[in-house]
Each structure stands twice: as structure tokens, then as C-alpha cells.
Amino acid sequence: MFFFASFLDCDAIRKKFNAVGYVVEREWSSIVKDQAEVTLKPNTASPSLAVSDDSSQVRFKGEGSAEWPSVLGREGFTSGRHYWEVEVGEKGYWALGVSSIHPNEKIIPEKPEEGYWLVRRWRGNTYEAVSQSPVPLTLQHKLYKVGMILDYEKGELSFYNVYDGSTRYEIHTFKYTFTEVYPIFSPGSHDRGPLKITRFKPGDRNPNL
């Protein structure tokens, strides 16, 4: 009876949030144990972006014509599992994911082809998963904080809506045989709100529970 009730509860949450899949606590604990200390690498940032002194935030300075100015993470990944989170807040434009493009590439093309695996929000209320072609994402609720886990050996990059301390769900997974990839961030060029990388506390293996 308990199992059946739990199943119904999960199904109700899936319907409520229009989610690919509600992530139960045990699965979520397995995901966030692989936290990565992702920081931004300022010299890879577009000139139209400002990176904070602690390399955890990036924002558009209000100058520049590129739609998607970008900055890379300092750490590249060639193996293992890596989880990180980014607070996007109320921003109407942003893009997050990983890239295999050379660090001198300081913008994300408006129509990315090879070398990018992204989820983005643009035009205020349009969400897309973008690699060689965009895939529309229909979400009932805005994304305020996005969790990402790269499982390099499995060739998977998954995105999650970290809705609150007890509710989180998968929104998209890319499957690909990756080479070296770097986290990539674009706050867009339509507002000055920052993207904020979550800073995990030392020894904290499950920050959202």
C-alpha cells in the first residue's frame, strides 16, 4: 500500500510540473554526491561580460551586439561524473551547458551546430535544448535554479529543475560520445542580471535536502 501511494504521489508531481521525470530522494542523493567545484575562467569571457572577483558569477555589462556572449568554466572534463548548479533567477535570456569549442570562442552562435550541448531560455518564456538542432521544452514553471550532471563514461549530460529543497525533476538529457568539454555560461545580452554558480560547502554532499 505504501509503495502504491508513493507511486501515485510521484505521478501527481510529474503531472503538476510537466516534467520528464520527478527525481526521488535516493536518486537525487546519488546525483549530487558528485559535486564539481566549477569556477569561471575570466580570460575566456566575451568583452561584453563581467566576471565576479570570486569567479562564481557572470553578467552582461550592457555593451556589445552578440546575442549570446559567453564564458567557459576553468575546469575541463575528460572523465568521471560532475554535478553543478546555476541560479538563473528571473532572467529572460540565458544559456547553460557544455562546449568542446576552443576557449577563444567567446560567443555561442545563435544556431549552434557541433560542439555545444545547451539548455537556454530566450524571448522571455521560450525554453529549448540546443545542440545540432533545437528541441522545444514545455515547462509549467520557470527555471530559477538549474542543476547539471555530466556522466562522461555514459555519454550523458542531464539538466534538472532544482525547484526547491524537496522537489526537483529532469528536464532534458543529451546523449553523446564527448571529447574534452568545458562548462559554458551565457547571461544573454538583454539584461544585466547575473548567472550565479552554487558554491557547495566543504563536505556537503547533498546541498538541497
N, C-alpha and C positions, 0 to 999 in steps of 0.2 A: 504493500500500500504506500509506504513512504517513497519507494522508488518511482511508483506511478505518479504520485503527487509532484515529486521533484521534476519529472519529465514534463508534466503539464505546465509547471511554473516556467521552465526554460523555454517551452514552446510559446508561452504567452509573452515572454520578454522578447523573443525573436520577432514576433509579430509587431509588438509595440515599437521596436526600434528599427524595423525593416532591415534586419541585419543578415549578413551572410551566415553568421553563426555566433550565438552567445557563448562566451568562454567561461566555463565553470572554474571554480576557485583552484582546484588541483592542477588543471591545465595552465591557468594563468601563473601559478607559482613556478611551474616548470619553465615558462617563458621568461619571466623577469629575473630568474636566478642568473641569467646570462647578460646582466647589465654591462654595457660598454661605457667607458668614460670618453664620450665624444666631445671634442672641442673644435672650434673653428680655426682655420688657418688663414690669418688676415691677408697674406700676400697672394692668396688665390681669389680674393674678393674683387668684384667689379668696382671701379672707381665711384660708382653711384651709391655704394653701400657703406655703412658704418658698422664696424665690429666692436663690441664692448671690450673693455680692458681685460676682463677675465675670459674672453673668447667663448662666451656662452650665449650671446645674443647678437642678432644682426637686424638692421633696419634700413629702409630706403631713405636717403638723405634729401630727396626732393629734387634732384637734378639727374638728368640722363634720359635717353629716349628708349632704351631697351625695355621690352615688356617684362622680361624675366631675368634681371641681373642676379648673379648667383655667387655663392662662396662654398668651398669644399670643407669637409672635416679634415682635421690634421692627420687622422689615422686611416690608413688604407687597410682593407680586409682581403686576405687570400686564403683563409681557412676559418673553421670554428663557427660558433653561434654568437650573435651580438645583438643586444636589445638596447634601444634608446628611445627617448620621448621628446617631443617638441610641443610646447604650448603655442597655439596659433591664435587663441583668443577670438576677438570679434573681426579679425581681418577678412576682407572680402577677396583678396588675392594672395595666394602663396603656393609654393610647390616644394615637396619634400620627397626624398628617396635616396637612390644611389646612382653613381655615374662611373663609367670607365673612361671618360673623356680626359684628355691631357689637362693638367692643372692650369695651363694658360688659357683654357676656355672659360671665360668669366661671365658668360650668359648661357641660359638654356634656350635653345631655339623654340620659336612659337609652335613649331610642329616637329618635336623630337623624333628622330629615327633610331638608329642603332646607338647603344651606349648609355641610354637613360632608362630608368625604371622609377616612375614617379606617381604620386597622387597629388592632385592640385585642386585648388578652388579658384574660380575666376568668375568674372561678371556677377559677383556678389552671392550667387546661390547655385552655381554650377560646379559639381564635383566630377572629376574624371580620374581614371587610372590611365597613365600615358606611358607607352613605350614606343613601339613602331607604329601603333595606331591608338587613338583614344577609345576608352571604354567608359560610357556614362555610368556614374554611380548615383543611385537614388537613395538618399538618406532622409529619414524623417526628422532628424535632429542635426544641428550644426556640429561640426567638429571643433572643439575647443582645445583638446589635447590629443595628439596623435602618437601612438606607440608603433614602433617598427622593429621587427626581428629579422635579421639575415641569417639563414641557415646555409652556410656556404656549401657544405658537402651535399646537402639535399638539393641545392639549387633552387632555394625558395626565399623570396622576400615578401613578408606579410605585414599588412597595415591594420591597426586596431584603433577604434574609437575608445579612448580611456575616458568614459563618460563620467564616472565618479569612483569613489573608493571601492564600490562593490559591483559595479556594472561596467562591463567592457565587452566589445564584440569585434569580430574580424570583419573588415570591410572589403579587402581585396588581397589576393596573393599572386605574385608573379612567379613563374617557373622558368628557369634559365640556367645554362651552364656558365657561371660567371668566371671572368678573369679577375684581376685585381680591381676592386671597386672602392669608391670613397663616398661617404655620406655627402649629400648635396642639399643646399638650402637656398630658396629664393623667397624673399618677402614681397615680391612683386614691385611694381612701380606706381601704385595708385594710392598708397597711404604710408604713413611713417610709423605705423605700429610695428613692434619687434616680433621676431620669432625667438622663443626662449627655450634653450635646451635644458631639460631637467637635470639638476645636479643631485645625484644619489649620494646619500650619506655613507661613509665607510662602514662596511659590514651590514648595510641594509640590503637584504636580498629580495625584499618584496615591498616596495615603497607605496603601493596603492591599496594595501589591505589593512 
